[in-house]
């Protein structure tokens, strides 16, 4: 991309392969303009939010994957294993944060 300062003062950005079709008399190519395609680094807050989102999503998935235990308990009375109950309790906490 090239930055073009048109003769009338307008500024436009043009792919180099189209320069010939765009340039007019009096236009100036700004040779100092550099396109930085590096994405900005995430902030500490954004990283923390992403981590919290991942924990919430994993917790919600675990709850969805183990909902059948609760359905089975309601329909047949068969107990939910203690480890599953404990993990589901933690998942409910994680999913709500």
N, C-alpha and C positions, 0 to 999 in steps of 0.2 A: 504494500500500500504506500502510496505517495500522498503527501499533503500538498494541495495546490491552492495557492492564493490567487484568486481570479483578479483580473484587472480592475473590476468594480469593487474589490475588497472582500467578496464572499470567499469563504474557505470551504473546500470540498476535499474528500479523500477518494482516491481512484486507484484501482488495480493497475499495476505498471503496464500490463498488456493493452490497456485502453488509453494510455496517455496520448498517443497520436491523434485519437479521435476527440479528445477532450480539450487539449491545450489550444489556446487562442493567443493571439498577439497581446503582449502585456501581462500574461499569466506568469507566475513564478512558482517553481517547484521548491518546496522547503526541504532541503537535503538533510537537515538536522533532525527531522521528525523520524522517530523510531517507534514501530509498533511492538509493544511488549505483550507477548501472548502468554506470559507466565501468569497462571491464576494466583490471586492473592492467597497468602497463607491464612489458614483459619485461626481465629482468635482462641484464647484459652476458654472463653465462655462458649463459643461454638463447639469446641471439642467436648466440653462437659455436657452440653445439651445433646450432642450426638450420642455420647455414651449413655446418658440417661434414657434417650429414646430407644437405644438398642436393648437396654435392660427391660424397659416397659414392653417392647415388642416380644422379647423372648418370654417374658412372664405371661403375656396374653396368649402366646402360642401354646405354652405349657398348659394353661388352663383349658384352652380349647381342645388340646389333645387328650386331656384327662377328664373332660366333662362326662364321658360315658360312665365313669365310676359313679358319679352322682346320680345319673339316670338309672343305672343298675340298682343302686341303693334304694332309690325311690320306688322302683318298680318291683324289686324282688326282696328287698330288705338285707341283701348280702352286704357285709361291711366293706368299707373302703380301707385298703391297707394303710397302716399308720404312717409309713414313709410318704405315701402319696398325700395323705391329709396334711402332713407337715410341710411338704413342698408346695402344695396348693395354697396353704395359708401364707407362706412366704411370697409366692407368686402374686397373690391378691395385694399384698403390701407393695411389692415392686411395681405392679401394674398401675397402682394409684398414685405413684410419686411422680 
